[in-house]
Every structure is written in structure tokens, then in C-alpha cells.
Amino acid sequence: MKKIELNDVSVSYIVGDFSNLGLKDVLIQKIKGTYTAKEFTAVQHVSFSIEEGDLLGIIGANGAGKSTLLKVISGIMRPTAGTMAVNGTVASLLELGTGFDGDLTVRENTFLRGAMLGYTREFMNETYDSIIGFAELKEFEDRKFSHLSSGMKSRLAFSIACLVNPDILILDEVLSVGDGAFRKKSEDKMLEIINGGATTLLVSHSIAQIRRMATKVLWLDRGKQMGFGDPEEICDKYEKFLNIKDTGE
């Protein structure tokens, strides 16, 4: 069964320096016909499909459109062209700290984040100890979220995303934060989720990690789809591309 399918998806938005323009100035320029706006296309004509149990590794340099694509699949943004189908409940971890309140405690934020993902209080009561235990934050559950280190925040966010049993798990560079032991534990948990039938999308700058974990790879460059398919084949092409850019050949 296809869990995610994109057909010729593009994402564009208006950009420009509006800092010196007020609403009145914009309206005057529009009336005079002198107002211009630039359109930036972050994702261009991307097409792929993945099935239940796949781990899609998404690779590319900064500015390639990876995070934008994940936001579209998560439902945060809408594609401006093309069609998309996402089948199943989605747990996304796109930015460290997203969905948390710095003034609330770790315990309160765990329940808040669970509610935002659509889970009941009863379910979160049953899952809470597992989440805090996996995140290794039992001693910090009554601390304010803002008092945690970036590694602690990442562990909590990852634990919530992974332990609420999503059909589709979306992770953007979250495994790069934290110590080596927790990264290993996170990888093991992701493999457990995949073996349980969940579908995972992972953005990572670690090609070794993508080779080790992904079942399929999508390569983006400046919003364009450069390749999709077998991890070894796509990663080889990507590394060759990087080497050519570095040497200027």
C-alpha cells in the first residue's frame, strides 16, 4: 500500500524586502501599477511514492528544498502545483522545540505535544513513563522546558514523536543532536518502528546514516529532483556530484 505519493509537486512563495514598505505604500504602488513581487520556487516538479515500512532518506545541500518538502507532506504548507496523497497518521519533528512552551514543565509539554498530535489524555497517561524514560529525563520532568539543553529538548521531542505509534514519522536532522549513545538508541528505535510497519522520512546530512538506514533515497538540489530510488546508487551519485563541485571539474 502506498503511504505517500507525490505527483509533479511544486512549492512557490513570494519573497522580497518589505521592511521599508508599509501597507499604505504597497496599496499606492499597486494602484499605480509599480508594485512588483518576486516569486521563489523552493520545490520544483517532485514526484515519488513510498510504501508501508519504507524509510525514505532525503539528501541535498542546504537550500535544496528538503525541509519545505517535509512541511508539505506534514500538512504545514500546501503545494502550489501538483497533487499529493498521504495515507495515515503523521508525527513530524521538523524543528527542535516546535510545539513546546518554554514556560511549561517537561511533563506539561509532553501532554501538550501529545494533544497537538491528536492523542487522548488516557493514551498519554499510559505512554508518559515510556516517553520520559526513553528521553532519559525522569529527573527533569518538573523543570521548565526552557531550562533544558538542546540535547535534552531533542531527546524529548524525538521520544514523543516515536513512542506515540504513528503510521508516518517525519524527522528533519533530529538525530544529529545529542550524544553518541542516544543517537545509537534513536537509530535502533527508528528501525523498530520501521520493522513494525511505519513509514519514515528522514532528512540527514550524514550519508553514512542514510546508506545504513534508508530503503529509498530522494536527492534534491535547489528544489529540483536529481534522483530517487536505490540508496547505494543515489548516494554514490550524490557523493560524486559533491566531489565534482569541490574540485571545480
SVG drawing of the C-alpha trace seen along z (x, -y; Angstrom):
<svg xmlns="http://www.w3.org/2000/svg" viewBox="-9 -56 49 62">
<polyline fill="none" stroke="black" stroke-width="0.4" points="0.0,0.0 1.3,-3.4 1.6,-5.6 2.8,-8.8 2.6,-9.7 3.6,-13.0 2.9,-13.8 4.7,-16.8 4.6,-18.8 6.0,-22.3 6.0,-24.9 6.4,-28.7 6.0,-31.7 6.5,-35.5 9.8,-36.9 11.2,-40.4 12.4,-43.1 9.2,-44.6 10.9,-46.1 10.7,-49.7 7.2,-49.4 4.1,-50.0 0.6,-48.8 -0.2,-52.3 2.9,-52.3 2.0,-48.8 -1.5,-49.9 -0.3,-53.1 2.2,-51.1 -0.5,-48.6 -2.8,-51.4 0.0,-53.0 0.9,-49.6 4.5,-49.9 4.3,-47.2 6.4,-44.1 6.8,-40.9 9.3,-38.2 8.3,-34.5 10.7,-31.9 10.2,-28.2 11.5,-26.1 10.4,-22.8 10.1,-22.0 8.2,-19.1 8.9,-16.5 7.4,-13.0 7.8,-9.8 5.9,-7.3 6.8,-5.2 5.1,-2.3 4.4,-1.0 7.6,-0.2 9.8,-2.3 12.4,-4.7 12.9,-7.5 16.2,-9.3 16.2,-12.8 19.6,-14.3 20.8,-17.5 22.8,-20.7 21.3,-23.5 18.6,-25.3 17.8,-22.2 14.1,-22.3 14.2,-19.3 12.5,-21.0 10.0,-22.7 9.0,-19.3 8.6,-17.8 6.4,-20.7 4.2,-20.0 3.9,-16.3 3.2,-17.2 0.3,-19.4 2.0,-22.6 2.3,-24.0 0.3,-23.4 1.8,-22.6 1.2,-25.4 1.2,-22.8 0.8,-19.0 -1.0,-16.5 -0.2,-14.6 -1.7,-11.8 -0.7,-10.9 -2.4,-7.9 -2.1,-7.5 -1.5,-9.5 1.6,-11.6 4.0,-12.5 6.5,-15.1 9.6,-16.5 10.8,-19.3 12.4,-21.8 13.9,-21.5 11.4,-22.9 8.5,-23.1 5.2,-22.6 6.7,-23.2 6.1,-26.1 9.3,-27.2 7.4,-28.3 5.8,-24.9 7.5,-21.9 8.8,-18.9 5.7,-16.9 3.2,-19.5 4.9,-19.9 4.8,-16.1 1.0,-16.1 0.6,-19.3 2.6,-17.9 0.6,-14.6 -2.7,-16.6 -1.3,-18.5 -0.7,-15.2 -4.3,-14.2 -3.8,-11.7 -6.2,-11.4 -5.3,-12.1 -5.8,-8.5 -3.3,-7.4 -0.7,-9.9 -1.1,-8.8 -0.3,-5.3 2.6,-6.3 4.1,-9.1 6.5,-7.0 7.9,-5.3 8.4,-8.7 10.3,-10.2 12.2,-7.0 13.4,-6.8 14.3,-10.5 16.3,-10.0 14.6,-13.0 13.0,-11.4 15.0,-13.8 14.0,-16.8 10.2,-16.2 9.3,-19.1 11.8,-21.6 10.8,-24.3 11.3,-23.3 13.4,-26.4 15.9,-25.2 16.8,-22.1 19.9,-21.8 19.4,-21.5 20.3,-17.8 17.6,-17.2 15.0,-19.1 15.9,-16.9 15.6,-13.7 12.1,-14.7 10.9,-15.7 12.2,-12.5 10.7,-10.3 7.3,-11.8 7.3,-11.5 8.5,-7.9 6.6,-6.5 3.1,-7.5 3.0,-4.8 2.5,-7.0 1.8,-5.5 4.2,-8.0 7.2,-9.5 8.9,-12.6 12.3,-13.7 14.4,-16.6 18.0,-16.4 16.9,-15.4 19.4,-12.5 22.3,-14.9 21.7,-16.3 22.6,-14.5 25.4,-12.2 26.6,-9.2 24.8,-6.7 21.4,-8.4 21.9,-8.7 22.5,-4.9 19.4,-4.3 17.4,-6.6 18.5,-4.7 17.6,-1.4 14.1,-2.8 13.6,-4.0 14.5,-0.6 12.0,0.9 9.3,-1.5 10.1,-0.6 10.0,3.1 6.6,2.5 5.3,1.3 5.6,-2.5 6.8,-4.7 9.6,-7.1 11.0,-10.2 14.4,-11.3 16.5,-14.3 20.1,-13.9 23.5,-15.3 25.1,-12.0 25.3,-9.9 26.6,-7.0 23.5,-7.1 21.3,-7.3 23.1,-4.3 22.7,-2.3 19.1,-3.0 17.2,-4.1 15.3,-1.8 14.8,-4.5 16.6,-7.9 15.4,-11.2 18.1,-13.7 17.2,-17.3 19.3,-20.2 18.0,-23.8 14.4,-22.4 14.9,-20.1 14.6,-16.3 18.0,-14.9 17.4,-11.3 15.1,-8.8 15.5,-5.1 18.1,-2.7 20.1,-4.1 23.5,-3.0 23.0,-4.2 21.6,-7.6 24.2,-8.2 27.0,-7.3 25.8,-9.8 25.3,-12.4 28.8,-12.0 30.3,-12.1 28.3,-15.3 29.7,-16.8 33.3,-15.8 33.0,-17.4 31.7,-20.7 34.5,-20.7 37.2,-20.2 35.5,-22.5 35.7,-19.9"/>
</svg>
